[in-house]
Amino acid sequence: MFSMTGYGKGEYRENGVELTVEVKSVNNRYLDLAVKCPRAFLAQEELVRSIVRKSVSRGHIDVFVSYTDTREKEKTLFLDKNLARSYIAAKEELKSLCPDLADDAGIAYFLRLPDVVRAKESGGADETLVNALCAALESALKALADMRFAEGERLKEDLLARMETIGRLREEISRRAPLVAEEYRKRLSERIAEYLGGKVEETRILTEAAVFADKCNIDEELTRLSSHIKEFYSICKSETVGRKLDFLVQEFNRECNTICSKSNDAKITAYALEMKNEIEKVREQIQNLE
């Protein structure tokens, strides 16, 4: 079981290349990736996304890439001819305005002028940088998975403890449910006897009690709750459980609401409301699970 919240960092430091990848994840209903990397790695953004998708299935994921490349590499210089001509034309115009000024502008002078000669920009990350990116990303994703798993196990303990409480409340309701109709029959008999001076038509009372028992019968709801609890424990043995548990909790709520509306008994209603409180806490925790 994995939480959707975590952080991982991976580094690559070899042969003059220092590259760091940081991965941060938070809750999200679906998988949402945001990659922030230097211009040199723009072409590798889809590669980064594909690697992340293999490790993470749900959550908002931010990937940050930074690097320093101190390798000695051949560099090509670019001569901006148009800019050089503009400088020369400006020099000639200035010379015509001020003929007494000495003309000491040689080739070296123009080479030192801004942007006349500049290094050509690299076309992107080479094979070494791409390999470094993949290695650091894999390391960061492993650290992220370790943190998400540790947090997921803590959430699992809390969820299982709350499910035990829900199971206990279900048993309390199950023990109380058969007594509701009998208590209603006794109260009905006492009231009729009080109003009629002790004359009670037993058949009518049994009929009324049977109708009441049918209206407040919650056996089906209790059976489904029992099935949902077993399914909850079964799902918790898997790694990715968020969506399944989210759906299952909706079913828990549905059965609990039906019990509240049908029970006609203060004790059962109190147990059901306590159960709803636990179910809501379970639902909140599930929003953190992958």
Sequence and secondary structure as in RCSB ss.txt:
>XXXX:A:sequence
MFSMTGYGKGEYRENGVELTVEVKSVNNRYLDLAVKCPRAFLAQEELVRSIVRKSVSRGHIDVFVSYTDTREKEK
TLFLDKNLARSYIAAKEELKSLCPDLADDAGIAYFLRLPDVVRAKESGGADETLVNALCAALESALKALADMRFA
EGERLKEDLLARMETIGRLREEISRRAPLVAEEYRKRLSERIAEYLGGKVEETRILTEAAVFADKCNIDEELTRL
SSHIKEFYSICKSETVGRKLDFLVQEFNRECNTICSKSNDAKITAYALEMKNEIEKVREQIQNLE
>XXXX:A:secstr
  BS EEEEEEEEETTEEEEEEEEEE  SSEEEEEE  GGGGGGHHHHHHHHHHH SSEEEEEEEEEEE      
 EEE HHHHHHHHHHHHHHHHH TTS     HHHHHTSTTTEEE    S  HHHHHHHHHHHHHHHHHHHHHHHH
HHHHHHHHHHHHHHHHHHHHHHHHHHHHHHHHHHHHHHHHHHHHHHTT   HHHHHHHHHHHHHHT  HHHHHHH
HHHHHHHHHHTTSS  HHHHHHHHHHHHHHHHHHHHH   HHHHHHHHHHHHHHHHHHHHHTTB 
